[in-house]
């Protein structure tokens, strides 16, 4: 299995412990990597810059930010390059039912005007011997 340019770039960022964000929009063949050359926390407060901003749900003065000038784009690698097995997330029926109840409660709260929007998620602690860039590429 040969390494792709994307995999090599992610490996270098990970090994050098540099902050980065990597993503691909649905149905897109373009993979975007926003990265930093140092490990300082760069922020924006006025949002006049163009780049990747990580904003909390609660307003704050400074938000973590990586400018567009620190972006690289790659073509999505072919899945044939990776010898991967499907990733199966363990899920109990109890966990599923608890989450469905949480979704129903959120819908009720929205209908009653108590909240405008909410992000529901579940925590899943998985351990893997694979490096994060390999997991991203497999996904």
SVG drawing of the C-alpha trace seen along z (x, -y; Angstrom):
<svg xmlns="http://www.w3.org/2000/svg" viewBox="-44 -43 52 49">
<polyline fill="none" stroke="black" stroke-width="0.4" points="0.0,0.0 1.6,-3.3 1.3,-6.6 -0.5,-9.5 0.6,-13.1 -2.3,-13.8 -1.3,-11.0 2.3,-12.2 1.2,-15.7 -1.1,-14.6 1.7,-12.4 4.1,-15.3 1.7,-17.6 0.8,-14.9 4.4,-14.0 5.4,-17.7 2.4,-18.2 1.2,-21.1 -2.4,-22.2 -4.4,-21.4 -7.9,-20.7 -8.7,-18.3 -12.1,-17.8 -13.9,-16.9 -17.4,-18.2 -20.0,-15.6 -19.8,-14.6 -16.6,-16.6 -13.4,-15.2 -11.4,-18.0 -9.8,-17.5 -8.8,-20.7 -6.1,-20.9 -5.8,-24.1 -2.6,-24.0 -0.2,-26.1 3.6,-26.4 3.7,-26.7 1.8,-25.5 0.5,-28.9 -3.2,-29.5 -4.0,-32.0 -7.3,-33.8 -9.7,-36.2 -12.2,-38.5 -13.6,-40.6 -13.9,-37.9 -12.4,-40.2 -9.9,-37.5 -10.8,-34.6 -10.0,-31.1 -11.1,-28.3 -12.7,-29.6 -13.7,-27.4 -16.4,-29.2 -18.1,-28.1 -21.9,-28.3 -21.4,-30.9 -20.1,-34.3 -16.5,-35.0 -14.1,-37.7 -11.5,-35.5 -12.0,-32.4 -9.3,-29.9 -8.5,-30.6 -6.3,-29.3 -6.0,-31.7 -6.7,-30.8 -3.0,-31.4 -2.3,-28.2 -4.4,-25.9 -3.5,-23.1 -5.9,-21.1 -5.7,-17.5 -7.7,-15.2 -9.6,-12.6 -7.5,-9.4 -9.1,-6.4 -10.5,-4.0 -8.7,-1.2 -5.4,-2.5 -6.3,-1.5 -6.6,2.0 -9.4,1.2 -12.1,3.2 -15.4,1.4 -15.3,-0.5 -18.1,0.7 -19.1,-1.4 -20.4,0.6 -23.8,-0.5 -26.1,1.0 -29.9,0.9 -30.0,-1.0 -27.6,-3.6 -29.6,-4.0 -32.9,-4.3 -31.4,-6.9 -30.2,-9.0 -33.6,-8.8 -35.3,-10.0 -32.8,-12.9 -33.7,-13.8 -37.4,-13.7 -36.8,-16.0 -34.8,-18.4 -37.6,-18.6 -40.1,-19.3 -37.9,-22.1 -37.6,-23.7 -41.3,-23.4 -42.0,-25.2 -39.6,-27.9 -37.2,-27.1 -34.3,-26.7 -33.6,-27.7 -31.0,-25.1 -29.1,-22.3 -26.3,-19.9 -26.9,-16.4 -24.0,-13.9 -22.8,-10.9 -19.4,-10.2 -17.8,-7.0 -14.4,-6.0 -12.6,-3.8 -9.0,-2.7 -7.0,-2.0 -3.5,-1.2 -4.0,-3.1 -2.6,-6.6 -5.3,-9.4 -4.5,-10.2 -5.0,-6.5 -8.4,-6.6 -9.4,-9.8 -8.4,-8.3 -10.3,-5.1 -13.4,-7.1"/>
</svg>
